Amino acid sequence: MANFIEVTQIHSVIGHPEKTRRIIKGLGLGGIGGVRLHKDNNCIRGMVNKVKHLIRYRLIAE
């Protein structure tokens, strides 16, 4: 049984530090409305936690 996290970008990275921009890029997001599905692990959770003010996420259990 694998768990996933669906990540959607809801705010722009304009005016944010380069570190934040790199995290968004690392999550595979490139613009507002972009959606990616990632396996749930500590690395992805840490990235999501750093940019939670720019994204919306939900846990998906399969």
C-alpha angles and dihedrals in degrees: 000000000000124000122211138194119218110208123196124184111227102167135046124252092221108129094016125117122270091249090060091048091053092051091052089049090048090055088056096249121137107170147355111306094025114142129198133176117217134179111256109253138135094264094056092042090054092051091048090050092053094053102029090125090064101041144048118220138182133187118240121197117201 
